[in-house]
């Protein structure tokens, strides 16, 4: 009888501790180190913050994982508590697809390993690393992998959705440089996928891996030697928008793969600005010859062309100052759209841009064209799940606001602008998620969608990993 009472008491005690921990605080598991942040924890608000301040989800818990074993335990926690799972590294999902109300957010931002192979031809990068930390470490060896310019973006999240950056026309997309992916699947199994082992899963994760097939904890990339580059920036008065746009597309179509070039239309604090910028692996003399059509447009253009080290260029594009970078800094609310271009934007499309950026109420918006081509397009369309290999450029638009009262106006501007400009391109970039995008399945993944669904059925038959724009299939078992 006494033994039975002790067993009953102990069972109630375990249940109480479990409920209390899940509801009221952060638990540090003394055996494993898995940290569970729940709604009444002091850290909860900080752990819910996202780069896009409009995302205000309140997950059931944030599970901070430092290794693969933590991820396995976090998945078990989610299943035990009946919670949907979201996967998060550096919180940059445009639409907050890495979080959700009442979900278990599996956060891998503490997986920080950066391991260079003995021959320095590959580097294994943990899912918690951002672009800047990887660039800094590789620069010690005068090496690089093609990454984006925003310093706080997670490298793994970038790569599994594509990954465009200032070296991509020469080195390819981030996903094109992946040699192996380490993942914990829906059953808690550790999988190392490459072109020999689990080749279909590897193919899918290189371009369509974001939250679809498992929790990716590290990626191995091939490295590239780097030393110096030439960077440029040209700013014109807005009145030159038509001439600049026309000549930029001429430059883009004739540029060697060593040149990555951008064209940006901006309105900030009631001021419209127009500029082209980029990075060149070559000499200043060679770059000036390539840029001659742009340099001759106006004598009042502000021109900067300079040689610098590769790491100095990273700092320049990232806007990194003495204070360094932080995961969430000066967060604003924004809405993004994207589009792929197979040809020049005609004068009619530039007029649409001109009209929308001339609207007096617009405060802080921009559109940027990223050059494709080069090695990006030399890769076969079926090399991996990234399908946009026949485009000359991508187009991204962002509309920002700080006060919630401005949200409606900015969202309306974004919707109307996209509706009017969309006919001049097609498709969209999965890393610039847009929940208002129609037929997003084919916009993001094109002809690869059916293959991705088949791979999803194979590796996640219960559709355990899902979010509003994840690869899905009907009648999951």
Number of C-alpha atoms within 10 A of each C-alpha: 6 7 8 9 10 11 12 11 12 12 11 12 12 11 12 12 11 12 11 14 18 20 16 14 18 22 18 14 11 8 6 13 15 20 20 25 29 26 21 15 19 13 14 19 14 10 21 20 18 26 23 21 17 21 19 15 16 21 23 21 29 27 28 25 26 23 21 21 17 21 26 19 16 25 25 15 16 20 14 9 12 11 17 21 25 25 25 28 28 24 25 22 23 24 22 23 22 25 28 21 13 15 20 29 31 25 29 27 22 16 20 19 18 20 15 19 13 8 7 15 13 21 25 20 23 28 29 27 25 27 23 24 18 22 21 16 15 22 17 10 13 18 22 25 26 27 30 25 19 18 24 22 23 28 27 29 27 25 28 28 25 28 25 24 21 26 25 26 25 19 22 26 31 28 28 25 21 23 18 23 24 22 21 20 20 20 13 18 13 19 16 18 20 18 12 9 12 13 14 20 23 25 22 25 29 27 28 30 27 32 23 27 29 26 29 30 26 26 25 22 24 21 21 16 13 17 14 17 20 22 27 19 17 18 18 21 14 16 12 13 19 17 14 22 22 16 15 21 18 14 18 22 16 9 19 16 20 20 24 25 25 21 21 19 20 20 21 14 9 15 14 19 18 20 22 21 18 21 25 23 22 14 13 17 9 12 20 14 10 17 16 12 15 21 19 9 14 14 9 10 16 13 16 11 16 14 18 15 16 22 21 15 21 22 19 14 17 17 13 15 9 5 6 10 17 10 17 17 10 8 14 15 20 24 24 22 24 26 24 24 23 17 14 18 16 12 14 12 17 16 14 14 18 17 11 17 26 14 12 10 12 21 20 20 23 21 20 19 22 22 29 30 23 21 19 25 17 12 16 13 16 12 12 20 29 28 24 25 18 18 18 22 24 23 20 18 22 19 23 23 22 14 9 10 9 15 18 11 14 22 17 12 20 21 15 13 18 17 10 13 16 17 10 16 19 16 22 26 25 23 23 21 21 18 16 9 17 9 9 19 20 15 21 28 23 16 15 19 20 15 13 25 17 15 19 23 18 13 17 20 18 16 21 18 23 22 21 11 19 20 25 23 15 8 8 11 8
